[in-house]
Amino acid sequence: MPTDRSVPDSVSDDNEREPREECGVFGVWAPGEDVAKLTYYGLYALQHRGQEAAGISVADGKQIVVFKDLGLVSQVFDEQILSSLHGHLAVGHCRYSTTGSTTWENAQPVFRTTATGSGLSLGHNGNLVNTAELLVRAKEAGVDMRGGATTDSDLMSGLLAAAAADKGLEQAAIELLPTLRGAFCLVWSDENTLYAARDPQGVRPLVLGRLERGWVVASETAALDIVGASFVREVEPGELLAIDAEGLRSSRFANPEPKGCIFEYVYLARPDTTISGRSVHATRVDIGRRLAAEHPVEADLVIPVPESGTPAAIGYAQASGIPYGSGLVKNAYVGRTFIQPSQTIRQLGIRLKLNPLRDVIRGKRLVVVDDSIVRGNTQRALVRMLREAGAIEVHVRIASPPVRWPCFYGIDFASRAELIANGLDFDGIRRSIGADSLGYVSLEALVAASEQPKTRLCSACFDGEYPIPLPEDAMIGKHLLEGIEAKAVSGSAAPVLANGYGAEDALRRP
Ligand code: SF4
């Protein structure tokens, strides 16, 4: 396996267009099944949640074997590798980095050996906000980061492994989990038992499924469908599950205070996933209907920015009576390469991903529906491209409110200064992207479409109301563990960021 390889920016790494997702986690306990292949297909269904690295660990009662690498699930694993992974339980992970850089050492599952000699393999979806505090505790407990690793996930695995030496993994988790702050869906195992836990706010989704001969936990219900598991229920916020030969055990490590991420409905989750009983696809169509009611316009054709804008565009067309059509073709594969584009190719910009259907667009007044605007660069290029293709009017409609605040719970939005809605009012944004008109759906309409009470949702990137308190200092940020100065390690002073990353965001929050 490679030991030190960093992934270059891929062609698709245009934060200009998309908020980048976090990670996907998958776990299966199923004696007699090919757990490695089940996990492979589970991760395949969750690929949209993380495309930088993928890994699977299997345990057979005696040992844990981990295989992971940078790249897509289909690039990391082949038939030969999967057929060498034997066991009765497995943990899978696909990663997009929200803490720590994209290196092999930061790929997951993270593996540790406890003082008793047993193994521990852990995958994490989410982002902690008290990582600096945990680092101090880890140093006090004599826990080191594994060589080259710089993630909050590695820190958690180290704290778990250290505590497990005295009290066993389950009890160690019951004591550690209440001290974690932030978003975490964890799936981990030792040689015999599969564990899963979800933070008390349940920011990220995590579900439990049933196989004929076992159990599955996964980030999204779509991953249950693809491995033939039936949906049992969501893992409750503040719940720890343990699954082994004695069956499934559930315990509470904290009282639930649900604050599910509303952005999962807008963009992050697969449309064929269900969250809190609500279909993501149905939510997106409903957002489009409400968008049409809030921001009507006279036009000839509604087109989506594929794929994530498609359901909302369908809803907009249904509610407005304006015909729906495909005006943009998305190259589904261009974003899946790690080959650096040449300068000539790079100058094509948005055309690498989206190409207009000129015959459809020419001479039309268009309503263009997209899921969100982060920096605005892509929408600007898109509007220009549609005009060049012959559109006579371009009306942009956005299926979420303006993104004004960064996410500290596992989504890698731009820093606040880079968010277009942070510096400009609506008309300023409209002029900046060159649209004839611009309309965002309201937060009230978005909440109503999700069919969840506002009190059970996180919408901090839209309204700045962070449901999990953030640290007082600038002790937050993707590269925190790469920039903390040595005095933090001694515990003699509050940790200080050496690289400054995150300081701006933390200081500007309300
Ligand atoms: S800040 Fe936004 S993206 Fe982050 S968890 Fe909250 S709603 Fe989701």
Boltz pocket constraint, residues with backbone or C-beta under 6 A from the ligand:
constraints:
  - pocket:
      binder: B
      contacts: [[A, 203], [A, 260], [A, 261], [A, 262], [A, 263], [A, 264], [A, 405], [A, 406], [A, 407], [A, 408], [A, 409], [A, 410], [A, 411], [A, 458], [A, 459], [A, 460], [A, 461], [A, 462]]
      max_distance: 6.0
